[in-house]
Amino acid sequence: MLNLTERRVITLTAAGHWVSHAAMLALPAAAVLLKSQFHLGTFEYGLLANLSYLGFGLGALPAGFLVDGIGPRRTLYICLGGIALGALVTALADGLVMLAV
């Protein structure tokens, strides 16, 4: 049986993991809408999507070092804050450059 602290850790980790995947899966789910809104061709959208996934993947190595340096909880909060900031910037994007940021 798990104690309260262990349940909290598992819940926070699972929720963070879910949010991370939901954010990454939102991009292909919104593909048609994004292509239409920003007048993107398939190539431009594919380039934007691939750069997004590349950035996510390349962020994994520094995140591992960050966990060693500041701890897993702070690293998770930084990651979730970055996802929230990225979602906000995406929602407010009025051009391709801001969308790419």
Phi, psi and omega per residue, in radians:
M1 nan 2.345 -3.129
L2 -1.448 2.478 3.047
N3 -1.463 3.076 -3.047
L4 -1.069 -0.735 3.138
T5 -1.108 -0.764 3.123
E6 -1.110 -0.690 3.099
R7 -1.116 -0.710 3.120
R8 -1.114 -0.756 3.139
V9 -1.085 -0.806 -3.134
I10 -1.130 -0.735 3.140
T11 -1.116 -0.804 3.130
L12 -1.109 -0.740 3.135
T13 -1.133 -0.788 -3.139
A14 -1.134 -0.727 3.128
A15 -1.132 -0.758 3.105
G16 -1.090 -0.703 3.119
H17 -1.118 -0.750 3.139
W18 -1.107 -0.803 -3.138
V19 -1.071 -0.713 3.126
S20 -1.041 -0.830 3.135
H21 -1.223 -0.660 3.116
A22 -1.082 -0.712 3.123
A23 -1.129 -0.706 -3.131
M24 -1.258 -0.558 -3.141
L25 -1.438 -0.213 3.096
A26 -1.192 -0.533 -3.115
L27 -1.093 -0.937 3.108
P28 -1.198 -0.485 3.120
A29 -1.170 -0.525 -3.117
A30 -1.747 0.257 -3.040
A31 -0.975 -0.879 -3.086
V32 -1.107 -0.747 3.140
L33 -1.123 -0.800 3.136
L34 -1.129 -0.733 3.129
K35 -1.077 -0.709 -3.133
S36 -1.241 -0.833 -3.080
Q37 -1.090 -0.689 -3.071
F38 -1.835 0.177 3.098
H39 0.921 0.906 -3.121
L40 -1.723 2.470 2.961
G41 -1.429 3.045 3.138
T42 -1.081 -0.698 3.141
F43 -1.111 -0.833 -3.123
E44 -1.091 -0.748 3.117
Y45 -1.127 -0.756 3.126
G46 -1.078 -0.699 3.101
L47 -1.116 -0.791 3.117
L48 -1.072 -0.788 -3.139
A49 -1.136 -0.773 3.141
N50 -1.132 -0.683 3.080
L51 -1.121 -0.636 3.094
S52 -1.108 -0.827 3.135
Y53 -1.192 -0.603 3.093
L54 -1.125 -0.777 3.094
G55 -1.061 -0.702 3.110
F56 -1.104 -0.779 -3.128
G57 -1.193 -0.724 3.135
L58 -1.211 -0.372 3.088
G59 -1.300 -0.223 -3.095
A60 -1.192 -0.682 -3.114
L61 -1.165 -0.894 3.088
P62 -1.077 -0.552 3.118
A63 -1.108 -0.640 3.090
G64 -1.100 -0.736 3.085
F65 -1.187 -0.627 3.118
L66 -1.115 -0.685 3.085
V67 -1.035 -0.748 3.120
D68 -1.138 -0.576 -3.066
G69 -1.474 -0.810 -3.042
I70 -2.024 -0.134 3.101
G71 1.803 2.742 -3.065
P72 -1.208 -0.633 -3.091
R73 -1.150 -0.846 3.121
R74 -1.095 -0.698 3.120
T75 -1.089 -0.743 3.114
L76 -1.101 -0.744 3.118
Y77 -1.124 -0.685 3.094
I78 -1.108 -0.767 3.125
C79 -1.078 -0.823 -3.139
L80 -1.152 -0.630 3.059
G81 -1.128 -0.685 3.077
G82 -1.122 -0.685 3.092
I83 -1.121 -0.766 3.123
A84 -1.098 -0.761 3.111
L85 -1.107 -0.741 3.104
G86 -1.096 -0.697 3.103
A87 -1.143 -0.681 3.122
L88 -1.154 -0.794 3.118
V89 -1.089 -0.705 3.110
T90 -1.109 -0.748 -3.134
A91 -1.143 -0.573 -3.112
L92 -1.612 -0.037 -3.084
A93 -1.065 2.266 3.083
D94 -2.017 0.085 3.097
G95 -2.737 2.979 -3.064
L96 -1.137 -0.642 -3.131
V97 -1.118 -0.812 3.125
M98 -1.152 -0.619 3.077
L99 -1.120 -0.706 -3.139
A100 -1.184 -0.584 3.098
V101 -1.114 nan nan
